[in-house]
Amino acid sequence: MMLDTPSMIGVVTGKPEFHTVFGDPDGIVTSGQTCVVTDCARLQEFKVGLPNPNGNSLIRCSEAGPWISCSVSPPEQDHRFAHQYPFEIFNSGDYAYCEAEWHSPARNLGSGETMSFQQAFRVWADDENPNIPGTQSKSKELLSCMS
């Protein structure tokens, strides 16, 4: 999903963990005790990969909102991803945009086989009370880091 910047993208990771795929995320990607927040407010190219153990992510588009939550099926222990991580964040160094990327598990499909990957989005205004999927304490930390 391409987003105008400034935008903030957060994921409850369970621990302060992210992996640099390329570029320099210093000063933009921060970690809380159980979450990682990316503040895409300036031109600085990088991509980071994140675990997404509960399948939930949160986006705040500009300081005035709106907010967007996305839920996907949580990855299982044996899942592998073509891009190595179930969730990635890209920030452009040349243009005022960033990307939130949700990846399905990689599968080799035989003739006639199919698979599906569903994403459930919820959008709300900045002044609404959000109901973010996941545990309340972890959601509160994520909201606090993004507010």
C-alpha positions as CSV (number, residue, x, y, z in Angstrom):
1,M,0.0,0.0,0.0
2,M,1.5,3.3,-1.1
3,L,1.0,6.1,1.4
4,D,1.6,9.9,1.2
5,T,4.1,11.1,3.7
6,P,4.2,12.0,6.5
7,S,2.7,8.7,7.7
8,M,3.4,6.4,10.7
9,I,3.4,2.7,10.4
10,G,3.4,0.4,13.5
11,V,3.4,-3.3,14.3
12,V,3.1,-5.1,17.5
13,T,6.2,-7.4,17.2
14,G,6.2,-8.9,20.7
15,K,9.7,-7.6,21.2
16,P,11.7,-4.7,19.7
17,E,12.8,-6.4,16.5
18,F,13.2,-5.2,12.9
19,H,15.6,-6.1,10.2
20,T,17.2,-3.7,7.7
21,V,16.7,-5.0,4.1
22,F,18.5,-2.0,2.6
23,G,19.1,1.7,3.1
24,D,19.4,3.6,6.4
25,P,16.4,3.5,8.8
26,D,18.3,5.3,11.6
27,G,16.2,8.0,13.2
28,I,13.0,6.9,11.5
29,V,12.4,3.3,12.9
30,T,12.0,3.1,16.7
31,S,11.2,0.3,19.0
32,G,9.1,0.1,22.1
33,Q,9.0,-2.9,24.4
34,T,6.5,-4.8,22.2
35,C,6.3,-2.8,19.0
36,V,8.1,-1.1,16.2
37,V,7.0,2.3,14.8
38,T,8.3,3.9,11.6
39,D,7.8,7.6,11.3
40,C,8.0,8.2,7.5
41,A,8.1,12.0,7.7
42,R,11.3,12.7,5.7
43,L,13.0,11.6,2.5
44,Q,15.3,8.8,3.6
45,E,15.4,5.6,1.6
46,F,15.3,2.2,3.4
47,K,13.3,-1.0,3.7
48,V,12.8,-2.9,6.9
49,G,11.3,-6.3,7.5
50,L,9.3,-7.1,10.6
51,P,7.8,-10.1,12.3
52,N,4.1,-9.7,12.6
53,P,3.1,-12.4,15.1
54,N,-0.5,-11.4,15.5
55,G,-1.0,-10.3,11.9
56,N,-2.1,-6.7,12.9
57,S,-0.6,-3.4,11.8
58,L,-1.5,0.2,12.3
59,I,-1.1,3.3,10.1
60,R,-1.6,6.9,10.9
61,C,-1.8,9.1,7.8
62,S,-0.4,12.5,8.7
63,E,-0.9,14.1,12.1
64,A,-4.6,14.7,11.4
65,G,-5.4,11.1,10.4
66,P,-7.1,9.1,9.2
67,W,-6.0,5.9,10.9
68,I,-5.9,2.5,9.1
69,S,-5.6,-0.9,10.7
70,C,-4.9,-4.1,8.7
71,S,-5.4,-7.6,9.9
72,V,-4.1,-10.7,8.2
73,S,-3.8,-14.3,9.4
74,P,-0.9,-14.6,11.8
75,P,2.1,-16.4,10.4
76,E,2.7,-19.9,11.6
77,Q,6.0,-21.3,12.7
78,D,6.7,-23.2,9.4
79,H,5.7,-20.3,7.1
80,R,8.4,-19.0,4.8
81,F,8.1,-15.7,2.9
82,A,9.5,-14.8,-0.6
83,H,10.7,-11.5,0.8
84,Q,11.8,-13.2,4.1
85,Y,9.4,-11.2,6.3
86,P,5.6,-11.2,6.7
87,F,5.6,-7.4,6.8
88,E,7.9,-4.8,5.3
89,I,8.0,-1.0,5.3
90,F,9.7,1.0,2.5
91,N,10.4,4.7,2.7
92,S,11.4,6.6,-0.5
93,G,14.4,8.8,-0.5
94,D,13.3,10.7,-3.7
95,Y,9.5,11.1,-3.4
96,A,7.0,11.9,-0.6
97,Y,5.7,8.4,-0.1
98,C,6.2,5.2,1.9
99,E,4.8,1.7,1.6
100,A,3.3,-0.9,3.9
101,E,3.7,-4.4,2.5
102,W,1.9,-7.5,3.8
103,H,3.2,-10.8,2.4
104,S,1.5,-14.1,2.2
105,P,3.5,-17.2,3.0
106,A,5.4,-18.5,-0.1
107,R,3.8,-21.6,-1.7
108,N,4.6,-23.8,-4.7
109,L,1.3,-24.5,-6.3
110,G,0.7,-27.4,-8.6
111,S,-1.5,-27.4,-11.7
112,G,-5.0,-26.4,-10.7
113,E,-4.1,-25.5,-7.1
114,T,-5.0,-22.1,-5.6
115,M,-4.3,-20.2,-2.5
116,S,-5.8,-17.0,-1.0
117,F,-4.4,-14.2,1.3
118,Q,-7.0,-11.9,2.9
119,Q,-6.4,-8.5,4.3
120,A,-9.1,-6.8,6.5
121,F,-8.8,-3.0,6.6
122,R,-10.5,-0.6,9.0
123,V,-10.3,3.2,8.5
124,W,-11.4,5.8,11.1
125,A,-11.0,9.5,11.8
126,D,-8.5,10.8,14.3
127,D,-11.1,11.8,16.8
128,E,-12.8,8.4,16.9
129,N,-12.0,5.7,19.5
130,P,-10.1,3.0,17.7
131,N,-10.8,-0.7,18.3
132,I,-7.5,-2.2,17.2
133,P,-7.3,-6.0,17.0
134,G,-4.9,-7.6,19.4
135,T,-4.4,-7.5,23.1
136,Q,-5.3,-4.2,24.8
137,S,-1.9,-3.7,26.6
138,K,0.1,-4.1,23.4
139,S,-2.3,-2.0,21.4
140,K,-2.1,0.8,24.0
141,E,1.7,0.8,23.7
142,L,1.5,1.0,19.9
143,L,-1.1,3.8,20.1
144,S,1.0,5.7,22.6
145,C,4.1,5.5,20.4
146,M,2.1,6.7,17.4
147,S,0.2,9.5,19.0
